[in-house]
Amino acid sequence: MFNPLKMAGDLKNVEKMLKPALEEFMKDSGFIKKSELEKLEKRIIELEKIINK
């Protein structure tokens, strides 16, 4: 018989297995998180201000 609660638990376990693999794939493919990109952009702006003084 179909048990939705068991299925939800199975999906959670699948997510736990796939998440590290997906993060590794995205890292190797050149994708970055938006928060990391924003930090780098702020740093670039700070460095440009220092250089242009």
PDB file as gemmi writes it, atoms N, CA and C in Angstrom:
CRYST1    1.000    1.000    1.000  90.00  90.00  90.00 P 1                      
ATOM      1  N   MET A   1       0.821  -1.180   0.000  1.00  0.00           N  
ATOM      2  CA  MET A   1       0.000   0.000   0.000  1.00  0.00           C  
ATOM      3  C   MET A   1       0.871   1.253   0.000  1.00  0.00           C  
ATOM      4  N   PHE A   2       0.413   2.277  -0.618  1.00  0.00           N  
ATOM      5  CA  PHE A   2       1.129   3.547  -0.740  1.00  0.00           C  
ATOM      6  C   PHE A   2       1.134   4.301   0.592  1.00  0.00           C  
ATOM      7  N   ASN A   3       2.316   4.647   1.065  1.00  0.00           N  
ATOM      8  CA  ASN A   3       2.439   5.371   2.322  1.00  0.00           C  
ATOM      9  C   ASN A   3       3.170   6.696   2.065  1.00  0.00           C  
ATOM     10  N   PRO A   4       2.442   7.823   2.050  1.00  0.00           N  
ATOM     11  CA  PRO A   4       3.084   9.109   1.744  1.00  0.00           C  
ATOM     12  C   PRO A   4       4.141   9.528   2.769  1.00  0.00           C  
ATOM     13  N   LEU A   5       3.983   9.108   4.018  1.00  0.00           N  
ATOM     14  CA  LEU A   5       4.970   9.472   5.028  1.00  0.00           C  
ATOM     15  C   LEU A   5       6.295   8.761   4.788  1.00  0.00           C  
ATOM     16  N   LYS A   6       6.230   7.509   4.401  1.00  0.00           N  
ATOM     17  CA  LYS A   6       7.455   6.766   4.087  1.00  0.00           C  
ATOM     18  C   LYS A   6       8.111   7.356   2.845  1.00  0.00           C  
ATOM     19  N   MET A   7       7.312   7.729   1.864  1.00  0.00           N  
ATOM     20  CA  MET A   7       7.848   8.328   0.645  1.00  0.00           C  
ATOM     21  C   MET A   7       8.563   9.639   0.957  1.00  0.00           C  
ATOM     22  N   ALA A   8       8.017  10.445   1.850  1.00  0.00           N  
ATOM     23  CA  ALA A   8       8.650  11.705   2.238  1.00  0.00           C  
ATOM     24  C   ALA A   8      10.001  11.444   2.888  1.00  0.00           C  
ATOM     25  N   GLY A   9      10.077  10.432   3.708  1.00  0.00           N  
ATOM     26  CA  GLY A   9      11.353  10.069   4.335  1.00  0.00           C  
ATOM     27  C   GLY A   9      12.361   9.605   3.311  1.00  0.00           C  
ATOM     28  N   ASP A  10      11.913   8.818   2.337  1.00  0.00           N  
ATOM     29  CA  ASP A  10      12.802   8.358   1.274  1.00  0.00           C  
ATOM     30  C   ASP A  10      13.334   9.524   0.455  1.00  0.00           C  
ATOM     31  N   LEU A  11      12.463  10.486   0.162  1.00  0.00           N  
ATOM     32  CA  LEU A  11      12.899  11.659  -0.598  1.00  0.00           C  
ATOM     33  C   LEU A  11      13.941  12.461   0.181  1.00  0.00           C  
ATOM     34  N   LYS A  12      13.779  12.547   1.470  1.00  0.00           N  
ATOM     35  CA  LYS A  12      14.738  13.267   2.309  1.00  0.00           C  
ATOM     36  C   LYS A  12      16.099  12.583   2.249  1.00  0.00           C  
ATOM     37  N   ASN A  13      16.108  11.251   2.271  1.00  0.00           N  
ATOM     38  CA  ASN A  13      17.369  10.505   2.183  1.00  0.00           C  
ATOM     39  C   ASN A  13      18.020  10.689   0.813  1.00  0.00           C  
ATOM     40  N   VAL A  14      17.220  10.708  -0.229  1.00  0.00           N  
ATOM     41  CA  VAL A  14      17.756  10.921  -1.578  1.00  0.00           C  
ATOM     42  C   VAL A  14      18.381  12.306  -1.661  1.00  0.00           C  
ATOM     43  N   GLU A  15      17.712  13.296  -1.081  1.00  0.00           N  
ATOM     44  CA  GLU A  15      18.233  14.665  -1.081  1.00  0.00           C  
ATOM     45  C   GLU A  15      19.585  14.722  -0.369  1.00  0.00           C  
ATOM     46  N   LYS A  16      19.706  14.026   0.757  1.00  0.00           N  
ATOM     47  CA  LYS A  16      20.967  13.999   1.500  1.00  0.00           C  
ATOM     48  C   LYS A  16      22.095  13.406   0.671  1.00  0.00           C  
ATOM     49  N   MET A  17      21.765  12.411  -0.163  1.00  0.00           N  
ATOM     50  CA  MET A  17      22.786  11.787  -0.998  1.00  0.00           C  
ATOM     51  C   MET A  17      23.149  12.661  -2.194  1.00  0.00           C  
ATOM     52  N   LEU A  18      22.166  13.308  -2.793  1.00  0.00           N  
ATOM     53  CA  LEU A  18      22.412  14.052  -4.020  1.00  0.00           C  
ATOM     54  C   LEU A  18      22.995  15.446  -3.792  1.00  0.00           C  
ATOM     55  N   LYS A  19      22.701  16.059  -2.658  1.00  0.00           N  
ATOM     56  CA  LYS A  19      23.126  17.434  -2.420  1.00  0.00           C  
ATOM     57  C   LYS A  19      24.647  17.602  -2.512  1.00  0.00           C  
ATOM     58  N   PRO A  20      25.460  16.773  -1.845  1.00  0.00           N  
ATOM     59  CA  PRO A  20      26.914  16.942  -1.971  1.00  0.00           C  
ATOM     60  C   PRO A  20      27.402  16.751  -3.412  1.00  0.00           C  
ATOM     61  N   ALA A  21      26.810  15.802  -4.120  1.00  0.00           N  
ATOM     62  CA  ALA A  21      27.219  15.565  -5.508  1.00  0.00           C  
ATOM     63  C   ALA A  21      26.853  16.756  -6.381  1.00  0.00           C  
ATOM     64  N   LEU A  22      25.688  17.319  -6.176  1.00  0.00           N  
ATOM     65  CA  LEU A  22      25.266  18.480  -6.954  1.00  0.00           C  
ATOM     66  C   LEU A  22      26.153  19.686  -6.658  1.00  0.00           C  
ATOM     67  N   GLU A  23      26.469  19.914  -5.385  1.00  0.00           N  
ATOM     68  CA  GLU A  23      27.341  21.032  -5.029  1.00  0.00           C  
ATOM     69  C   GLU A  23      28.727  20.866  -5.649  1.00  0.00           C  
ATOM     70  N   GLU A  24      29.252  19.654  -5.645  1.00  0.00           N  
ATOM     71  CA  GLU A  24      30.562  19.390  -6.253  1.00  0.00           C  
ATOM     72  C   GLU A  24      30.515  19.629  -7.757  1.00  0.00           C  
ATOM     73  N   PHE A  25      29.457  19.172  -8.405  1.00  0.00           N  
ATOM     74  CA  PHE A  25      29.303  19.378  -9.849  1.00  0.00           C  
ATOM     75  C   PHE A  25      29.248  20.864 -10.178  1.00  0.00           C  
ATOM     76  N   MET A  26      28.456  21.615  -9.405  1.00  0.00           N  
ATOM     77  CA  MET A  26      28.319  23.048  -9.678  1.00  0.00           C  
ATOM     78  C   MET A  26      29.635  23.776  -9.436  1.00  0.00           C  
ATOM     79  N   LYS A  27      30.374  23.371  -8.417  1.00  0.00           N  
ATOM     80  CA  LYS A  27      31.674  23.989  -8.135  1.00  0.00           C  
ATOM     81  C   LYS A  27      32.643  23.719  -9.284  1.00  0.00           C  
ATOM     82  N   ASP A  28      32.685  22.488  -9.755  1.00  0.00           N  
ATOM     83  CA  ASP A  28      33.581  22.122 -10.851  1.00  0.00           C  
ATOM     84  C   ASP A  28      33.163  22.758 -12.169  1.00  0.00           C  
ATOM     85  N   SER A  29      31.886  23.062 -12.321  1.00  0.00           N  
ATOM     86  CA  SER A  29      31.376  23.623 -13.571  1.00  0.00           C  
ATOM     87  C   SER A  29      31.534  25.142 -13.640  1.00  0.00           C  
ATOM     88  N   GLY A  30      31.934  25.754 -12.535  1.00  0.00           N  
ATOM     89  CA  GLY A  30      32.128  27.193 -12.540  1.00  0.00           C  
ATOM     90  C   GLY A  30      30.968  27.978 -11.977  1.00  0.00           C  
ATOM     91  N   PHE A  31      29.941  27.322 -11.513  1.00  0.00           N  
ATOM     92  CA  PHE A  31      28.822  28.024 -10.884  1.00  0.00           C  
ATOM     93  C   PHE A  31      29.241  28.446  -9.475  1.00  0.00           C  
ATOM     94  N   ILE A  32      28.772  29.626  -9.046  1.00  0.00           N  
ATOM     95  CA  ILE A  32      29.016  30.043  -7.675  1.00  0.00           C  
ATOM     96  C   ILE A  32      27.714  30.552  -7.077  1.00  0.00           C  
ATOM     97  N   LYS A  33      27.675  30.582  -5.762  1.00  0.00           N  
ATOM     98  CA  LYS A  33      26.485  31.066  -5.072  1.00  0.00           C  
ATOM     99  C   LYS A  33      26.412  32.586  -5.191  1.00  0.00           C  
ATOM    100  N   LYS A  34      25.219  33.120  -5.214  1.00  0.00           N  
ATOM    101  CA  LYS A  34      25.020  34.563  -5.352  1.00  0.00           C  
ATOM    102  C   LYS A  34      25.694  35.315  -4.216  1.00  0.00           C  
ATOM    103  N   SER A  35      25.628  34.787  -2.999  1.00  0.00           N  
ATOM    104  CA  SER A  35      26.250  35.463  -1.858  1.00  0.00           C  
ATOM    105  C   SER A  35      27.766  35.570  -2.036  1.00  0.00           C  
ATOM    106  N   GLU A  36      28.389  34.529  -2.593  1.00  0.00           N  
ATOM    107  CA  GLU A  36      29.829  34.568  -2.840  1.00  0.00           C  
ATOM    108  C   GLU A  36      30.156  35.607  -3.906  1.00  0.00           C  
ATOM    109  N   LEU A  37      29.334  35.692  -4.936  1.00  0.00           N  
ATOM    110  CA  LEU A  37      29.545  36.662  -6.001  1.00  0.00           C  
ATOM    111  C   LEU A  37      29.439  38.082  -5.460  1.00  0.00           C  
ATOM    112  N   GLU A  38      28.445  38.335  -4.614  1.00  0.00           N  
ATOM    113  CA  GLU A  38      28.273  39.675  -4.043  1.00  0.00           C  
ATOM    114  C   GLU A  38      29.467  40.067  -3.182  1.00  0.00           C  
ATOM    115  N   LYS A  39      30.023  39.119  -2.410  1.00  0.00           N  
ATOM    116  CA  LYS A  39      31.207  39.419  -1.600  1.00  0.00           C  
ATOM    117  C   LYS A  39      32.387  39.792  -2.491  1.00  0.00           C  
ATOM    118  N   LEU A  40      32.557  39.049  -3.584  1.00  0.00           N  
ATOM    119  CA  LEU A  40      33.658  39.331  -4.499  1.00  0.00           C  
ATOM    120  C   LEU A  40      33.485  40.682  -5.183  1.00  0.00           C  
ATOM    121  N   GLU A  41      32.257  41.017  -5.559  1.00  0.00           N  
ATOM    122  CA  GLU A  41      32.000  42.309  -6.190  1.00  0.00           C  
ATOM    123  C   GLU A  41      32.320  43.457  -5.232  1.00  0.00           C  
ATOM    124  N   LYS A  42      31.937  43.328  -3.974  1.00  0.00           N  
ATOM    125  CA  LYS A  42      32.248  44.361  -2.975  1.00  0.00           C  
ATOM    126  C   LYS A  42      33.757  44.512  -2.818  1.00  0.00           C  
ATOM    127  N   ARG A  43      34.453  43.396  -2.791  1.00  0.00           N  
ATOM    128  CA  ARG A  43      35.914  43.434  -2.641  1.00  0.00           C  
ATOM    129  C   ARG A  43      36.556  44.127  -3.836  1.00  0.00           C  
ATOM    130  N   ILE A  44      36.077  43.857  -5.034  1.00  0.00           N  
ATOM    131  CA  ILE A  44      36.607  44.500  -6.235  1.00  0.00           C  
ATOM    132  C   ILE A  44      36.411  46.008  -6.168  1.00  0.00           C  
ATOM    133  N   ILE A  45      35.225  46.430  -5.741  1.00  0.00           N  
ATOM    134  CA  ILE A  45      34.943  47.861  -5.621  1.00  0.00           C  
ATOM    135  C   ILE A  45      35.895  48.504  -4.616  1.00  0.00           C  
ATOM    136  N   GLU A  46      36.121  47.841  -3.474  1.00  0.00           N  
ATOM    137  CA  GLU A  46      37.047  48.370  -2.471  1.00  0.00           C  
ATOM    138  C   GLU A  46      38.457  48.497  -3.045  1.00  0.00           C  
ATOM    139  N   LEU A  47      38.913  47.487  -3.753  1.00  0.00           N  
ATOM    140  CA  LEU A  47      40.257  47.519  -4.331  1.00  0.00           C  
ATOM    141  C   LEU A  47      40.376  48.594  -5.408  1.00  0.00           C  
ATOM    142  N   GLU A  48      39.339  48.774  -6.214  1.00  0.00           N  
ATOM    143  CA  GLU A  48      39.367  49.822  -7.237  1.00  0.00           C  
ATOM    144  C   GLU A  48      39.474  51.201  -6.589  1.00  0.00           C  
ATOM    145  N   LYS A  49      38.787  51.407  -5.460  1.00  0.00           N  
ATOM    146  CA  LYS A  49      38.877  52.690  -4.754  1.00  0.00           C  
ATOM    147  C   LYS A  49      40.306  52.937  -4.273  1.00  0.00           C  
ATOM    148  N   ILE A  50      40.949  51.894  -3.759  1.00  0.00           N  
ATOM    149  CA  ILE A  50      42.324  52.023  -3.279  1.00  0.00           C  
ATOM    150  C   ILE A  50      43.282  52.334  -4.435  1.00  0.00           C  
ATOM    151  N   ILE A  51      43.100  51.678  -5.544  1.00  0.00           N  
ATOM    152  CA  ILE A  51      43.981  51.876  -6.700  1.00  0.00           C  
ATOM    153  C   ILE A  51      43.795  53.268  -7.291  1.00  0.00           C  
ATOM    154  N   ASN A  52      42.583  53.751  -7.343  1.00  0.00           N  
ATOM    155  CA  ASN A  52      42.295  55.031  -8.003  1.00  0.00           C  
ATOM    156  C   ASN A  52      42.601  56.254  -7.138  1.00  0.00           C  
ATOM    157  N   LYS A  53      43.093  56.076  -5.939  1.00  0.00           N  
ATOM    158  CA  LYS A  53      43.417  57.225  -5.074  1.00  0.00           C  
ATOM    159  C   LYS A  53      44.655  57.924  -5.542  1.00  0.00           C  
TER     160      LYS A  53                                                      
END                                                                             
